[in-house]
Amino acid sequence: DVPANTLLNIGVAGGNSTSVADTLKSFQVFLANGGEYVAVANGVLNPASFAANPDGASTAFTLFLADQMREVATSSNVDFRVVHGASDAPTVDVIARNVATLVNDASYSNITPYITVPAASYTLDVTPAAGSPIVATFTADLSTLGGGSAVVFASGFLTPSANQNGAAFGLFAALANGTVIALPDTNVARLQV
């Protein structure tokens, strides 16, 4: 819980920070009384030192803020929102293999409306907006999350070598209790020689 109807200063610092002096960047936000929000710190501190976004979106470090968040699902299913946070990735689709397109044409910095799916395990293919080729594939086992909610976010870089060898592209789920889970990357091949 944080104060509502007042201007808040949110400072973002590295994980090893010990004081306000370690703040990398600060943001002012105003949160309405009774609102339920998520804030995602995202972007790069010096965009000139990283690959540009293919769609021309600003990749400068900022807060993506969304209201009307849920701490539980509206049914026994799983409710989640998706955040496109990979700065060097184009507009993407997320397809639950053999099920449906869950996210259609999400650009960098977009936060989708809620998506509701049955509590089950899914294979998620991330593709450019055209629907192919598959850029990355992840397993999302939501079978024990029935009645729960999450924020699924893309982070890292599609091309780490063009981005100061930063972390590779990944999908993560932030649960309502604060737990963050890396979705397993299933981009593997089998070879016998």
N, C-alpha and C positions, 0 to 999 in steps of 0.2 A: 504494500500500500504506500502511495506517495500523495503529497498534498495536491488537491485539485483546485481549479479556478485560480491558479497563480502561476507566474512565470518561473519555470524550473531551469536551472543551468545544469546540463548533463555533460560531464567531462569524461573523455575516453582516454585511457592510459594503457600501457603495456601490462602484461600479466605479472611482471615483477615490480610494479610501481609501489612506492611506499608513501607518497604524499601527493597533494594537489599539484605540486610543482612538476610532476611527471606527466601531466595531461598533454596528450598529443593534439587534441582538438576538442573544443567544447561547443555545445549546441544549446539553444534556448527553445524550450517547448512549453506549450500550454495545454494541459489535459483537463477535459471537462469532468465535472462531478459525476460519478457513477460510470464513467467510461472504463473500458477494459482494452488495454493497448498492448502492442508488441513493438519494440524498437530493435532494429537490426543495424548494427554498425557495419558499414561496408564501403568498399572502394579503396583507392590507393592514395597515399599522402602526396606523391609527386607524379601526376599523370604523364608527364613528359618522359619519365623513366620506364614506362610500361607500354605495352601494346595498346593501341587505341581500340575502342569498342567498334566492331564492324558496322553497327547501325548508327554510329556517330553520337551515342549517348555519353554524357559526362561520366567519367570514372573517378572523379575526385571524391575523397573520403567524406562520407555523410551518414546521416541516420535515415533509414527507411522506417517510417512510422505508420502503423495501421491501427484503426479502432475497430470496435465490435468483435473483439476476440472472444473465444470460448475456452473455458477451463475444462468443460466436459462436452461430449457429443450431444446432439439433440435426440439421439436414439441409441440403440445397441450397436450401431455401426461406428465407423471412425470418421471424424470430421477433421480436415486439415486444410491449411492454406499453403501455397507454394510461393517462395521468394526466389526470383532470378537474381543471383548475386555473383555470377562469374563475369567479371568485367570484360574479358576478351572473347566472350561467347556471343554469337548472334541471337536473334529471336529464335526461340525453340518451342518444340512440342514435347510433351511427356506422354508416352503411350504405355498403358498397362497391356503388356503383350497378350494377345488373344482375348482381350476384354473390351477396352475402349480407349480413346484419346482422353486423358485426364486434364491436360493443359494444352491449350491451342494458342499458338502465337504469343508467347510471353517474352517480352523484351527485357533487357537488363534493367533492373530496379523495379520491375513489376511485382506486385503482390496480388495473387489471384483471390477471387471470392472463395468461400468455403467449398470444398469438394467432399462429398460423402460417399464412402465405399464400405462394403461389408468387411468385417474383420477377417482377413485371410492373408495369404502370402501372395505377393505380386512380383512379376519381373517387369521392371520399368526401363523402357528404351527412351533415351534422350536423342532427339533428332533436330536438324534445322527445321524451320517453319514449313518447308516443302514436304516434310514427312520422311525424307531419306537423304543421305544414308544415316544409319545409327551411329551416333558419336560416342555414346557410352551406355552401358547397361548396368543396372543395379537391382539388388533384391531388397524388397521392402516387406518384411514379415510383420504384418499388422494383426496377426491372428490372436494375440493376447491383449490388444488395445481396444477391444469392443467397448463402446461407451466413452472412449477417450478422445482427446483432441491433440493436435500437434501443428507445428509450423515446420514444413519441409523446405530446406533452403539449399541452393546450389552455391558452392564456394570453391575457391581455387581457380586455377587457370587451365584452359584447354591446351595452351602451348606454354608450359613453364619456361622453356629455354628463351622465349621472347619476353619473359616477365621476371627477370632477375632470378631465374630458377626457383620461383615461388612454388607453393604447394600445388599439386595437380588437382584437376577438377574432381569434385566429389559431391554427393548428395548426403545431407544430414537431416535428422529429425529432432527438433526441440520439443519435448513434451511439456505439458502444462506445469509439471512440478519442477521444471528447470533441467531435467536430465537431457543430455544431448547424445544422440546415437548416430554413428557413421553408418550409412547404408552400405552393405558390402558391394564392391565393384565386381561384376562378373564378366568383365572384358578379358576373357582368357581363351586360349586356344589349346588344343591337345595335338601333340605331334609324337609319332613313334618313328624312329629312324633305324 
